[in-house]
Amino acid sequence: MAEAPPPASTMTAPGRLTAREYLVVGGGLTGIALAGWSYMFYMAWAMANMDKVDMWMPPMGDVAWSAWDFTMLFVMWATMMVAMMTPSILPMVSMFATLNRNRRARRQSYTPTFIFVAGYLVAWSGFSVLAAAAQWPLHTAGLLNPMMDSRSYLMSGAVLMAAGIYQWTPLKDACLTSCRSPLGFLLTAWREGTGGALMMGIRHGIYCVGCCWALMLVLFAVGVMNMLWVLLITAFVVLEKILPAPAVLRAVSGLGLVVWGGYWVGLYFSF
């Protein structure tokens, strides 16, 4: 049986984090994100300068994949998800730290904030396994080239249209609503102890995966290692979580993706 959350009177934080506490939380998340971005930019540079470095590349065609190949693909996706998604969880992590601060003041048990963050990243690591598994056959079928760019107008168009349509779905709305409501999520999902904090992080991560998975798969259409689009999608994810009218942003972005995808599908059938 799930453990009931503590009474709201023990959870509600009357004040905000101090400037120093907020700096610690924000600095920690920034450090995690910068580590991910540093690795991503290095990979992009290495792929463009393979005459200078020994760079892993995905096998193509009938070449058999090894466990090492899949591991490298997973590491790439996991690092990319850390880089892209960590900036967007600052409001949630700050609220978790604020509630912990209130619990310390009341001499109640509390859990280090990094446990919650670790759970969140576990959820995105699970998505990374699925993304790597999806990319594998795309290389085998020749739909992605060794630089991880699309070779198929039809595939690119279908991915873009699917991502656009998902922007309009009730599931997207439900997951985004949870991601935009830090206090509401924590009051309803709170669990005590280290294991509880880890599970809360995983649960929040699952909501964020449900919100953003289709946007991440847009990279299959525009280039998995296209750093401009990696940056643009990251910025869009942050805006979806903080802008006051997300429904408008979802409607417009969904329409744009569907039209763009339809254009690529039209190009495929025009040849």
C-alpha positions as CSV (number, residue, x, y, z in Angstrom):
1,M,0.0,0.0,0.0
2,A,1.3,3.5,-0.9
3,E,2.4,5.6,2.0
4,A,0.1,8.5,2.6
5,P,1.6,12.0,2.4
6,P,2.2,13.9,5.6
7,P,-0.4,16.5,6.6
8,A,-0.2,19.7,4.5
9,S,0.6,21.6,7.7
10,T,3.9,19.8,7.9
11,M,4.7,20.2,4.2
12,T,3.9,23.8,3.3
13,A,6.9,26.0,3.3
14,P,6.2,29.5,4.5
15,G,9.2,31.1,3.0
16,R,11.6,30.8,0.1
17,L,15.2,29.5,0.0
18,T,17.8,32.0,1.0
19,A,20.0,33.4,-1.7
20,R,22.8,31.1,-0.6
21,E,20.6,28.0,-0.6
22,Y,19.1,28.9,-4.0
23,L,22.7,29.4,-5.3
24,V,23.6,25.9,-4.1
25,V,20.6,24.3,-5.8
26,G,21.0,26.2,-9.0
27,G,24.7,25.8,-9.0
28,G,24.4,22.0,-8.6
29,L,22.0,21.7,-11.5
30,T,24.1,24.0,-13.6
31,G,27.1,21.9,-13.0
32,I,25.3,18.7,-14.0
33,A,23.9,20.4,-17.1
34,L,27.3,21.8,-18.1
35,A,29.0,18.4,-17.8
36,G,26.4,17.0,-20.2
37,W,26.7,19.9,-22.6
38,S,30.5,19.7,-22.5
39,Y,30.4,16.1,-23.6
40,M,27.8,16.8,-26.3
41,F,29.8,19.6,-27.8
42,Y,32.9,17.4,-27.7
43,M,31.1,14.7,-29.5
44,A,29.8,17.1,-32.1
45,W,33.3,18.5,-32.6
46,A,34.8,15.0,-32.8
47,M,32.4,13.9,-35.4
48,A,33.3,16.9,-37.5
49,N,37.1,16.2,-37.0
50,M,37.4,12.5,-37.2
51,D,40.8,12.9,-38.8
52,K,42.1,14.3,-35.5
53,V,40.4,12.0,-33.0
54,D,39.4,8.3,-32.8
55,M,35.6,8.7,-32.7
56,W,33.1,5.9,-32.3
57,M,30.5,5.8,-35.2
58,P,27.4,3.6,-35.4
59,P,27.7,0.5,-37.6
60,M,25.7,0.7,-40.9
61,G,23.8,-1.7,-43.0
62,D,24.5,-5.4,-42.4
63,V,27.4,-4.7,-40.0
64,A,26.6,-6.5,-36.7
65,W,26.1,-4.3,-33.6
66,S,28.1,-5.2,-30.5
67,A,27.2,-4.6,-26.9
68,W,29.8,-1.8,-27.0
69,D,28.0,-0.1,-29.9
70,F,24.7,-0.1,-28.1
71,T,26.4,1.1,-24.9
72,M,28.0,4.0,-26.7
73,L,24.6,4.9,-28.2
74,F,22.9,4.8,-24.8
75,V,25.6,6.9,-23.2
76,M,25.2,9.5,-26.0
77,W,21.4,9.7,-25.4
78,A,21.7,9.6,-21.6
79,T,24.2,12.4,-21.7
80,M,22.0,14.4,-24.1
81,M,19.0,14.0,-21.8
82,V,21.0,15.2,-18.8
83,A,22.1,18.2,-20.7
84,M,18.7,19.0,-22.2
85,M,16.4,18.3,-19.3
86,T,18.3,19.3,-16.2
87,P,17.8,23.1,-16.8
88,S,14.0,22.6,-16.8
89,I,13.7,21.1,-13.4
90,L,15.0,24.0,-11.4
91,P,11.5,25.1,-10.2
92,M,10.7,21.5,-9.0
93,V,14.1,20.9,-7.3
94,S,13.9,24.3,-5.7
95,M,10.5,23.5,-4.3
96,F,11.7,20.1,-3.0
97,A,14.7,21.9,-1.3
98,T,12.3,24.5,0.2
99,L,10.0,21.8,1.7
100,N,13.1,20.0,3.1
101,R,14.2,23.3,4.6
102,N,10.8,23.7,6.3
103,R,11.0,20.1,7.6
104,R,14.4,20.7,9.1
105,A,13.1,23.8,10.8
106,R,10.3,21.6,12.3
107,R,12.9,19.0,13.3
108,Q,11.4,16.5,11.0
109,S,13.2,14.0,8.8
110,Y,14.5,15.2,5.4
111,T,16.4,13.8,2.5
112,P,19.3,15.4,0.5
113,T,18.0,17.0,-2.6
114,F,20.4,15.2,-4.9
115,I,18.5,12.0,-4.2
116,F,15.4,13.5,-5.9
117,V,17.5,14.7,-8.8
118,A,19.1,11.3,-9.2
119,G,15.6,9.7,-9.4
120,Y,14.7,12.2,-12.1
121,L,17.8,11.3,-14.2
122,V,17.0,7.6,-13.7
123,A,13.7,8.1,-15.5
124,W,15.4,9.8,-18.4
125,S,18.1,7.1,-18.5
126,G,15.2,4.6,-19.0
127,F,14.0,6.8,-22.0
128,S,17.6,6.8,-23.3
129,V,17.6,3.0,-23.5
130,L,14.4,3.1,-25.6
131,A,15.8,5.9,-27.8
132,A,19.0,3.9,-28.4
133,A,16.9,0.8,-29.2
134,A,14.9,2.8,-31.7
135,Q,17.9,4.3,-33.4
136,W,19.7,1.0,-33.8
137,P,17.4,-0.3,-36.6
138,L,17.3,3.1,-38.3
139,H,21.1,2.7,-39.0
140,T,20.7,-0.9,-40.0
141,A,18.0,0.1,-42.5
142,G,20.1,3.0,-43.8
143,L,17.5,5.7,-42.7
144,L,20.2,7.4,-40.7
145,N,23.7,8.0,-42.0
146,P,26.9,7.5,-39.9
147,M,26.7,11.2,-38.8
148,M,23.2,10.4,-37.4
149,D,21.4,12.6,-40.0
150,S,18.2,11.5,-41.7
151,R,18.4,10.0,-45.1
152,S,14.6,9.7,-45.6
153,Y,12.2,12.5,-46.3
154,L,9.4,10.2,-45.4
155,M,10.8,9.2,-42.0
156,S,11.6,12.8,-41.2
157,G,8.2,14.0,-42.1
158,A,6.4,11.2,-40.2
159,V,8.5,11.9,-37.1
160,L,7.7,15.7,-37.3
161,M,4.0,15.1,-37.9
162,A,3.8,12.6,-35.0
163,A,5.5,15.0,-32.6
164,G,3.2,17.8,-33.7
165,I,0.1,15.8,-33.2
166,Y,1.3,14.7,-29.8
167,Q,1.4,18.3,-28.7
168,W,-2.4,18.4,-28.9
169,T,-3.1,15.2,-26.9
170,P,-4.7,15.0,-23.4
171,L,-1.7,12.9,-22.3
172,K,0.7,15.7,-23.2
173,D,-1.6,18.2,-21.3
174,A,-1.7,16.0,-18.2
175,C,2.0,15.4,-18.1
176,L,2.9,19.1,-18.7
177,T,0.4,20.2,-16.1
178,S,2.2,18.0,-13.5
179,C,5.6,19.3,-14.6
180,R,4.4,22.9,-14.2
181,S,3.0,22.4,-10.7
182,P,6.0,21.7,-8.3
183,L,4.1,22.3,-5.1
184,G,1.0,20.4,-6.2
185,F,3.1,17.4,-7.3
186,L,5.2,17.2,-4.1
187,L,2.1,17.6,-1.8
188,T,0.4,14.6,-3.5
189,A,3.4,12.5,-4.3
190,W,5.5,13.0,-1.1
191,R,7.2,9.9,0.4
192,E,9.5,9.7,3.4
193,G,13.1,8.7,3.4
194,T,15.8,8.2,0.8
195,G,13.8,5.6,-1.1
196,G,10.8,7.9,-1.1
197,A,12.8,10.8,-2.5
198,L,14.3,8.6,-5.2
199,M,10.8,7.3,-6.2
200,M,9.4,10.9,-6.2
201,G,12.2,11.9,-8.6
202,I,11.6,8.9,-10.8
203,R,7.8,9.6,-10.8
204,H,8.4,13.3,-11.7
205,G,10.9,12.1,-14.4
206,I,8.2,9.8,-15.9
207,Y,5.8,12.8,-16.1
208,C,8.5,14.8,-17.9
209,V,9.3,11.9,-20.3
210,G,5.5,11.7,-21.0
211,C,5.6,15.4,-21.7
212,C,8.7,15.6,-23.9
213,W,9.5,12.2,-25.5
214,A,8.0,13.2,-28.9
215,L,10.0,16.4,-28.9
216,M,13.2,14.5,-28.3
217,L,12.4,12.1,-31.2
218,V,12.4,15.2,-33.5
219,L,16.1,14.8,-33.4
220,F,15.7,11.7,-35.6
221,A,14.4,14.1,-38.3
222,V,16.7,17.1,-37.9
223,G,19.9,15.2,-36.9
224,V,20.5,13.4,-33.6
225,M,23.8,15.4,-33.1
226,N,22.5,18.7,-34.6
227,M,23.6,20.9,-31.7
228,L,21.5,23.9,-32.9
229,W,18.4,21.8,-32.7
230,V,19.4,20.3,-29.4
231,L,19.7,23.8,-28.0
232,L,16.4,24.9,-29.6
233,I,14.5,21.9,-28.2
234,T,16.0,22.5,-24.7
235,A,14.9,26.1,-24.8
236,F,11.4,25.1,-25.9
237,V,11.1,22.6,-23.1
238,V,12.0,25.3,-20.5
239,L,9.5,27.7,-22.1
240,E,6.7,25.1,-22.0
241,K,7.2,24.8,-18.3
242,I,7.4,28.4,-17.3
243,L,5.3,30.5,-19.8
244,P,1.9,31.5,-18.5
245,A,-0.1,30.2,-21.5
246,P,1.4,26.8,-22.5
247,A,-1.8,25.8,-24.4
248,V,-1.1,28.5,-27.0
249,L,2.5,27.4,-27.3
250,R,1.5,23.8,-27.7
251,A,-1.1,24.6,-30.3
252,V,1.2,26.7,-32.4
253,S,4.2,24.4,-32.1
254,G,2.1,21.4,-32.9
255,L,0.7,23.1,-36.0
256,G,4.2,24.1,-37.1
257,L,5.6,20.6,-36.7
258,V,2.6,19.0,-38.6
259,V,3.0,21.5,-41.5
260,W,6.8,21.0,-41.6
261,G,6.4,17.3,-41.5
262,G,3.8,17.4,-44.2
263,Y,6.2,19.3,-46.4
264,W,8.9,16.6,-46.1
265,V,6.4,13.9,-46.8
266,G,5.3,15.8,-49.9
267,L,8.9,16.0,-51.0
268,Y,9.2,12.2,-50.7
269,F,6.2,11.6,-52.9
270,S,7.1,14.2,-55.4
271,F,10.2,12.3,-56.5
